[in-house]
Amino acid sequence: RAFVRGKGEVILSAGAIGSPQLLLLSGVGPESYLSSLKIPVVRSHPYVGQFMYDNPRNLINILPPFPLEPSAVKIVGITNDFYVETISGLPFSTPPFSIFPNPSNPIKVDSSYGHIVIKFPGPLSYGSLKLQ
């Protein structure tokens, strides 16, 4: 599915790895690299697929039986190894895929939600994306 804006702009959202991969396969990226793969260059851009870093974290989703007050991300704890963050919000109008990954089994959510996130400080790895 593609959404085209008023001036012909296309918003590409395929994730941290999928977006640069689609751009490269579509001919947007480093000209010499794309040419070496025999991909016609639509737009030369030297940084597509470069400077990629991971963002490791664990997430616990909470659907409480009582309403939570909506809040932005808040850091609630810091150790040498990780950060603990929380966020909460109002009931969903459409259940999010990340919490309910089976669209054939829709679940009605009449509750606010909460997340507890454990995030490691800094990237654990970095690199660049190469097509094979």
Order of alpha helices (4+ residues) and beta strands (2+ residues): alpha-beta-alpha-beta-beta-beta-beta-beta-beta-beta
